Amino acid sequence: MIFLYILFLLLGFVALIKGADIFVDGAAGVAKNFKVPSVIIGLTIVAMGTSAPELAVSVSAALNGSNEIAVSNVIGSNIFNLLAVLGACAMISMVPVDKKIMKRDFPFSILITIVLFAFTGIAAFSDGKIEAALKKLFAGKSTKTLMNEKVGDVSRVCGIVLLVLFVCYIAFLIREAKKNRLQDESEYAAIPMWKCTIFILFGIALIVGGGEAVVISAKWIAKHFGMSETLIGLTIVALGTSLPELVTSVIASKKGENGLAVGNVVGSCIFNILLILGVSATIHPMGVNLASIFDLSILLIISIITYIFATTKNGISFGEGIAMLLIYIADVVFAAVR
């Protein structure tokens, strides 16, 4: 049976890579046909398309009561996006970051991470639940047991607030797209709009299908080896659902579409928190354990580090890309052994 899952895993990777290649061509064509900068398309169409697996997995997990997977999937996906995806792109070539992303979207991504932490972490601290858990830790209680203790939640009110912020953000991007239409006719693509639409839809279908194949097979293998639900969500499921962002951004970077590559990563991080957690929590409030509070703190620190890297040398360099990948590996190892 395990060989069947390995084959399923490989077929999923093939679908992801081919789907991302087609999807990038279609998205780039849309940007040029609508005369808007590719970074706007990266922040919207591409980010929404590559975030589809996270949305499907998290909403399904929320409906089935697997709240730990829903929350840790989003946190793990954002950590993967910032470190592994941008790090891999930087190792291919210098990743220049659009000034508007640095002034507008990246700070907004950090801000909503703080908002999410405020709804979960601060409440847990004020209720004394984290302090009680730490006292148990010092008293000799199992670390694994403590990490799985519920200390907070993503409430329905929090979900609604996140969805309102999402609607406001999309409305703002639409207004920006109208204000920043390209004027140079030489920038436009010859690809007709109908063909771009087919590329995008077919690409998304392959990406989502490939992502699901990877997640299902990897999750089964992980459970076979006795991994916890939180660890599966933070690592295996987060990696599987973030593969579209990785493959799409890497291919976009190789094709010189850096606006799509960076916009996809930052946009996906924003979509993951606002749309995915917003929808999931509105459907069913989600409990947050101590491990997720720690991971959310790590995500906030990583977001700031990545922002600092992006501001140096007007982009993310090869050396910074290596550092980001090493930090990601260290975080996965920490999550596995804690």
C-alpha positions in Angstrom: 0.0 0.0 0.0 2.8 2.4 0.8 4.2 2.1 -2.7 0.8 3.3 -4.0 0.9 6.4 -1.9 4.5 7.1 -3.1 3.2 6.9 -6.7 0.3 9.1 -5.7 2.8 11.6 -4.2 5.0 11.7 -7.4 2.0 12.2 -9.7 0.9 15.0 -7.4 4.3 16.7 -7.8 4.1 16.4 -11.6 0.6 18.0 -11.7 1.8 20.8 -9.4 4.8 21.7 -11.6 3.0 21.5 -14.9 -0.1 23.3 -13.5 2.1 26.1 -12.1 3.9 26.6 -15.4 0.6 27.0 -17.3 -0.9 29.1 -14.5 2.0 31.6 -14.5 1.7 32.1 -18.3 -2.0 32.7 -18.0 -1.7 35.1 -15.1 1.1 37.1 -16.8 -1.0 37.4 -19.9 -4.0 38.7 -17.9 -1.8 41.3 -16.3 -0.7 42.6 -19.7 -4.1 42.3 -21.3 -5.7 44.4 -18.5 -2.7 46.8 -18.5 -2.0 46.4 -14.8 1.4 45.6 -13.1 2.1 41.9 -12.7 2.6 42.5 -9.0 -1.2 43.3 -8.6 -2.0 40.0 -10.4 0.4 38.2 -8.2 -1.3 39.7 -5.1 -4.8 38.7 -6.3 -5.4 36.1 -9.0 -2.1 34.1 -8.4 -2.3 34.3 -4.6 -5.9 33.3 -4.6 -5.2 30.4 -7.0 -2.3 29.0 -5.1 -4.1 29.4 -1.7 -6.9 27.2 -2.9 -5.4 24.1 -1.3 -5.0 25.8 2.1 -8.6 27.0 1.9 -10.0 23.5 1.0 -7.9 21.8 3.7 -8.6 24.3 6.5 -12.3 24.6 5.8 -12.7 20.8 5.6 -10.7 20.5 8.9 -12.9 23.1 10.6 -16.1 21.4 9.5 -14.7 18.0 10.7 -13.6 19.4 14.1 -9.9 19.0 13.3 -9.2 22.5 14.5 -5.5 22.0 15.2 -4.8 21.1 11.5 -6.8 24.2 10.3 -4.8 26.6 12.5 -1.4 25.0 12.2 -1.8 24.6 8.5 -2.1 28.4 8.0 0.7 29.2 10.3 3.0 26.5 8.8 2.1 27.6 5.3 3.0 31.2 5.9 6.3 30.2 7.5 7.0 28.0 4.5 6.0 30.8 2.0 8.3 33.4 3.6 11.3 31.2 4.2 11.3 28.3 1.8 9.6 29.9 -1.2 11.4 33.2 -1.1 14.6 31.5 -0.1 14.4 29.1 -3.1 13.7 32.0 -5.5 16.7 33.9 -4.1 18.9 31.0 -4.7 17.9 31.0 -8.4 18.5 34.7 -8.8 18.4 38.0 -6.8 14.8 38.6 -5.9 13.9 42.3 -6.2 10.9 43.4 -4.1 8.5 45.9 -5.5 8.6 49.2 -3.5 4.8 49.2 -3.2 4.8 45.7 -1.6 7.4 46.9 0.9 5.4 50.0 1.8 1.9 48.5 1.6 1.5 44.7 1.4 4.3 43.4 3.5 3.7 45.6 6.5 0.0 44.8 6.2 0.9 41.1 6.3 2.8 41.7 9.5 0.0 43.7 11.0 -2.7 41.0 10.5 -0.3 38.5 12.0 -0.2 40.7 15.1 -4.0 41.0 15.0 -4.3 37.2 14.9 -1.9 36.9 17.8 -3.9 39.5 19.7 -7.1 37.5 19.4 -5.3 34.3 20.4 -2.1 34.8 22.4 -3.0 37.9 24.4 -6.3 36.3 25.6 -4.4 33.1 26.6 -1.8 35.2 28.5 -4.5 37.3 30.3 -6.5 34.2 31.3 -3.4 32.7 32.8 -3.6 29.6 30.7 -0.1 29.9 29.3 1.3 30.6 32.7 -0.4 27.5 34.1 1.0 25.4 31.2 4.5 26.7 31.8 4.2 25.8 35.5 3.2 22.3 34.6 6.2 22.1 32.3 8.6 23.1 35.1 6.8 20.6 37.4 8.0 17.9 35.0 4.8 17.3 32.9 5.4 15.9 29.4 6.3 18.6 26.8 4.3 16.8 24.1 1.2 16.7 26.4 1.6 20.4 27.3 2.0 21.5 23.7 -1.3 19.9 22.8 -3.2 21.7 25.6 -5.8 24.2 24.5 -4.9 27.7 25.7 -6.9 30.0 23.4 -9.2 30.0 20.3 -9.9 31.7 17.0 -13.4 32.8 17.8 -16.3 33.5 15.3 -15.9 37.2 16.1 -12.2 37.0 15.1 -13.2 35.2 11.9 -15.7 38.0 11.0 -13.1 40.7 11.7 -10.6 38.9 9.5 -13.1 38.6 6.6 -14.0 42.3 6.9 -10.3 43.1 6.6 -10.0 40.8 3.6 -12.9 42.6 1.8 -11.3 46.0 2.5 -7.9 44.8 1.3 -9.3 43.4 -2.0 -11.3 46.6 -2.6 -8.1 48.6 -2.0 -6.1 46.5 -4.5 -8.8 46.9 -7.2 -8.7 50.6 -6.8 -4.9 50.5 -7.0 -5.1 48.4 -10.2 -7.4 51.0 -11.8 -5.0 53.8 -10.8 -1.8 52.0 -12.1 -2.7 50.9 -15.6 0.3 50.5 -17.9 0.5 53.0 -20.7 3.3 51.6 -22.9 1.6 49.4 -25.6 4.9 47.4 -25.9 4.2 45.9 -22.5 1.1 44.1 -23.6 0.9 40.4 -24.4 -0.3 39.0 -27.7 -2.0 36.1 -25.8 -5.8 36.5 -26.3 -7.9 36.8 -23.1 -9.8 33.6 -23.7 -6.5 31.7 -23.9 -5.3 33.3 -20.7 -8.5 32.2 -19.0 -8.1 28.6 -20.1 -4.5 28.6 -18.9 -5.5 29.9 -15.5 -8.4 27.5 -15.0 -6.5 24.5 -16.2 -3.5 25.5 -14.2 -5.5 25.9 -11.0 -7.2 22.5 -11.6 -3.8 20.8 -11.9 -2.4 22.8 -8.9 -5.3 22.0 -6.6 -5.4 18.3 -7.8 -1.7 17.9 -7.4 -1.7 19.6 -4.0 -4.5 17.3 -2.8 -2.6 14.2 -4.0 0.5 15.3 -2.1 -1.4 16.1 1.1 -3.4 12.9 1.1 -0.4 10.6 0.5 1.9 12.6 2.8 -0.6 12.7 5.6 -1.2 9.0 5.5 2.5 8.3 5.6 3.0 10.7 8.5 0.1 9.1 10.5 1.7 5.8 9.8 4.8 6.9 11.7 2.8 8.3 14.6 3.0 12.1 14.1 0.6 14.3 16.1 -2.2 16.3 14.4 -0.5 19.7 15.1 2.8 18.5 13.8 1.2 17.1 10.6 -0.6 20.4 10.1 2.5 22.5 10.7 4.8 20.4 8.5 3.3 17.8 6.1 0.0 19.5 5.3 1.5 23.0 5.3 4.3 21.8 3.0 1.8 20.1 0.7 -0.7 22.9 0.5 2.2 25.4 0.0 3.8 23.5 -2.9 1.7 25.6 -5.4 3.2 28.8 -4.0 6.7 27.3 -4.2 6.4 25.9 -7.7 4.5 28.9 -9.0 6.9 31.5 -7.5 10.1 29.6 -8.6 8.8 29.2 -12.2 7.7 32.9 -12.2 11.2 33.9 -11.0 12.9 31.8 -13.6 10.7 33.5 -16.3 11.7 36.9 -15.0 8.2 37.6 -13.5 9.5 38.7 -10.1 6.3 40.8 -9.5 4.3 37.6 -9.8 6.8 35.6 -7.6 6.9 38.0 -4.7 3.3 39.2 -5.0 2.2 35.5 -4.9 4.1 34.9 -1.6 3.0 38.0 0.2 -0.6 37.8 -1.2 -0.8 34.1 -0.2 0.3 35.0 3.4 -2.4 37.6 3.6 -5.1 35.4 2.0 -4.2 32.5 4.4 -4.8 34.6 7.5 -7.7 36.8 6.4 -9.7 34.5 4.0 -8.8 31.0 5.1 -8.8 31.5 8.9 -11.6 34.0 8.5 -13.9 31.6 6.7 -12.9 28.6 8.9 -13.4 30.4 12.2 -16.8 31.9 11.0 -18.0 28.4 10.1 -16.7 26.9 13.4 -14.6 28.6 16.1 -11.2 26.9 16.4 -9.3 26.0 19.5 -5.6 27.0 19.7 -3.1 24.9 21.6 0.1 26.0 23.2 2.2 24.7 20.2 0.2 27.0 17.8 0.8 30.0 20.1 4.6 29.3 19.9 4.4 28.9 16.2 2.4 32.1 15.7 5.1 33.9 17.7 7.8 32.4 15.4 5.8 33.4 12.3 5.7 37.0 13.6 9.5 37.0 14.1 10.1 35.4 10.7 7.9 37.9 9.0 10.0 40.8 10.5 13.3 39.0 9.6 12.1 38.5 6.0 11.1 42.1 5.7 14.5 43.2 6.9 16.2 40.9 4.3 14.0 42.4 1.6 15.0 46.0 2.4 18.7 45.3 2.2 20.3 45.6 -1.3 16.8 46.3 -2.7 15.9 42.6 -2.6 16.7 39.2 -1.3 20.2 38.0 -2.2 21.6 34.5 -2.6 23.2 34.5 0.8 20.0 35.6 2.5 18.1 32.9 0.6 20.4 30.3 2.1 19.9 31.8 5.5 16.1 31.7 5.1 16.2 28.0 4.1 18.4 27.1 7.1 16.0 28.9 9.4 13.1 27.0 7.9 14.9 23.6 8.4 15.7 24.6 12.0 12.0 25.5 12.6 10.9 22.1 11.2 13.4 20.3 13.4 12.2 22.2 16.5 8.6 21.4 15.7 9.4 17.7 15.3 11.4 17.3 18.6 9.5 19.5 21.0 
